[in-house]
Amino acid sequence: FQLKAVVGSEGIIPVLKSLQKEFIAKVRELRPNLNNVRLETITEALEWGYPEDTPWFDKQSEAVEIISPALEKVFTVGDVGPEYFIDIAKQVDATQV
């Protein structure tokens, strides 16, 4: 499914690490203009752990409880602008001490 739907339709990196080598071949098949692009950098970065989804804060759950509603308020509801994140950052900082 990931190779067909995620890579084939969307052209994004599959979650399953076992599909990463097939991912490069599939992307080159779908987009021949990338044949001369070094796509192996993508799998190398994944192997080195760079794009892993890791916690950003010492107290991640407390931060998420503050950040998630703020993201929704700014990007979904739209009743506040991005300057709202200045106050949110202060609130998150206060939970980390």
C-alpha positions in Angstrom: 0.0 0.0 0.0 2.7 2.4 1.0 4.7 1.9 -2.3 1.6 2.2 -4.4 -0.4 4.9 -2.6 2.2 6.9 -0.6 5.0 6.8 -3.1 3.1 6.2 -6.4 0.3 8.7 -5.8 1.7 11.3 -3.5 5.5 10.9 -4.2 6.4 11.1 -0.5 8.8 9.1 1.6 7.3 5.8 2.9 7.1 5.3 6.6 8.4 1.7 6.3 12.2 1.8 6.2 12.2 -1.5 4.3 10.7 0.4 1.3 13.2 3.1 1.2 15.4 1.6 -1.6 12.3 0.8 -3.6 11.1 4.4 -3.0 14.1 5.8 -4.9 13.6 3.5 -7.9 9.8 4.3 -7.9 10.4 8.0 -7.8 12.9 7.8 -10.7 10.4 5.7 -12.6 7.6 8.2 -12.0 9.8 11.3 -12.5 12.6 10.6 -15.0 13.8 14.2 -14.7 15.2 13.1 -11.3 17.4 10.4 -12.8 20.5 12.7 -12.4 19.5 13.8 -8.9 21.2 12.1 -5.9 18.1 10.8 -4.2 20.1 8.5 -1.9 20.6 11.6 0.3 17.0 11.0 1.5 17.6 7.4 2.7 20.9 8.4 4.2 19.3 11.2 6.2 16.7 8.7 7.4 19.4 6.1 8.4 21.3 8.8 10.3 18.1 9.7 12.2 17.7 13.3 11.1 14.0 13.4 10.1 12.8 11.2 12.9 9.8 12.4 14.9 11.4 13.0 18.3 10.2 15.2 21.2 11.4 18.8 21.1 10.8 19.6 24.7 11.8 18.1 28.1 8.1 18.0 29.0 6.7 17.1 25.6 3.1 16.3 26.7 2.7 19.6 28.6 4.0 21.5 25.6 1.7 19.6 23.1 -1.3 20.4 25.3 -0.5 24.1 24.8 0.8 24.1 21.2 -1.9 21.9 19.6 -4.9 24.2 20.4 -2.8 27.2 19.4 -2.0 25.7 16.0 -5.7 25.0 15.5 -6.6 28.6 16.6 -4.2 30.2 14.1 -4.4 27.8 11.1 -7.8 26.2 11.3 -10.1 28.6 13.1 -8.2 31.7 12.1 -9.4 34.0 14.8 -5.9 35.0 15.8 -2.8 35.7 13.8 0.7 34.1 14.1 1.8 36.7 16.6 -0.3 34.6 19.0 2.6 32.2 19.1 4.7 34.7 21.1 2.4 34.2 24.1 2.2 30.5 23.4 6.0 30.2 23.5 6.1 31.9 26.9 3.5 29.5 28.2 5.5 26.5 26.9 8.7 27.8 28.4 7.0 28.2 31.7 6.1 24.4 31.7 9.7 23.4 31.1 11.2 24.6 34.3 
